[in-house]
């Protein structure tokens, strides 16, 4: 949800860099606190297929049609989120992923998630779609994906650091400005995580997909119109 807002204020490139730093700090905190809940089998499987796409996204960051791809990703997020909410209430909804949790389409989603994560830092929705089906318990879901984000973001930070020009004054200044807000949200979310039940947690995932998707579509469509 943060990407569309930061994209509006500081631009996509700086937004991706700052969110990568924030995501690394946040994921490290969750992994340290929830290490015993990590589903290592699923982590290895997700990391394998999304990891194939990660270097591709890093290489194509400057060449991919970011606005168009983000609009498509946003529409897909909205469709998946709405379908998930409907299925929770036993509505007759067609699943956008009518396949086994490890079918070809799911593997392709993990691959695309790696590409989006490498290029824009927003590959989470694709990976969440798979993980929501394969990891039932909310503690395992959060801990396993946090380890994945920590791993992938660390790889991106290493690549950017080697390329040079990443750790500049503007980046550190913006990071310092937004860090307190991220910490406040993290602590609030950590408290709520232990209070909500499994059903409400899954509903929250779908609602976040819908809201994030709508924001992403509106933000990037507006930028396309302004061109």
Residue pairs with C-beta under 8 A, 6 or more apart in sequence:
1 208
1 211
1 212
1 215
2 15
2 19
2 22
3 15
3 16
3 19
3 120
3 121
3 122
3 216
4 212
4 215
4 216
4 218
4 219
4 220
5 215
6 14
6 15
6 18
6 19
6 178
7 15
7 219
7 220
8 219
10 18
10 174
12 66
12 120
14 170
14 171
14 174
15 121
16 61
16 120
16 121
17 160
17 166
17 171
18 171
18 174
18 175
18 178
19 121
20 121
20 153
20 156
20 157
20 160
21 157
21 171
21 175
22 175
22 178
22 179
22 182
23 121
23 149
23 153
24 149
24 150
24 153
24 154
24 157
25 179
25 182
26 146
26 149
26 182
26 186
27 146
27 147
27 149
27 150
27 153
28 150
29 186
30 142
30 143
30 146
30 190
31 38
31 143
31 146
31 147
31 150
33 190
34 139
34 142
34 143
34 146
35 143
37 137
37 139
37 140
37 142
37 143
37 144
38 140
38 143
38 144
38 147
39 135
39 140
39 143
39 144
42 131
42 134
42 135
42 140
42 144
43 144
43 147
43 148
45 102
46 110
46 127
46 130
46 131
46 144
46 148
47 148
47 151
49 107
49 110
49 111
49 114
50 110
50 111
50 113
50 114
50 117
50 123
50 127
50 148
50 152
51 114
51 152
52 111
52 114
53 110
53 111
53 112
53 113
53 114
53 115
53 116
53 117
53 118
53 123
54 114
54 115
54 117
54 118
54 152
54 155
54 156
55 118
56 114
56 115
56 118
57 64
57 114
57 115
57 116
57 117
57 118
57 119
57 120
57 123
58 118
58 119
58 156
58 159
59 118
60 115
60 118
60 119
61 118
61 119
61 120
64 119
66 119
66 120
66 220
67 220
67 223
67 224
68 220
68 224
69 116
69 120
70 120
70 122
70 216
70 219
70 220
71 216
71 217
71 220
71 221
71 224
73 116
73 122
73 125
73 126
73 213
73 216
74 212
74 213
74 214
74 215
74 216
74 217
74 220
75 213
75 217
76 96
76 125
76 213
77 125
77 209
77 210
77 212
77 213
77 216
78 209
78 210
78 213
78 214
78 217
79 96
79 213
80 96
80 97
80 125
80 129
80 206
80 209
81 206
81 207
81 208
81 209
81 210
81 213
82 93
82 206
82 210
83 93
83 94
83 95
83 96
84 132
84 202
84 205
84 206
84 209
85 203
85 206
85 207
85 210
86 92
86 93
87 93
87 95
88 199
88 202
88 203
88 206
97 105
97 106
97 109
97 129
99 105
99 106
100 106
101 130
101 133
101 134
102 134
106 129
106 130
106 133
109 126
109 127
109 129
109 130
110 126
110 127
110 130
112 123
112 126
113 123
113 124
113 125
113 126
113 127
113 130
114 123
114 152
115 123
116 122
116 123
116 126
117 123
117 124
117 127
117 152
117 156
118 152
118 156
121 153
121 156
122 216
124 145
124 149
125 209
125 212
125 213
127 145
127 148
128 145
128 205
128 209
131 141
131 144
131 145
132 141
132 202
132 205
135 141
135 144
136 198
137 198
138 193
138 196
138 198
138 201
138 202
141 201
142 193
157 166
160 166
161 167
193 201
196 204
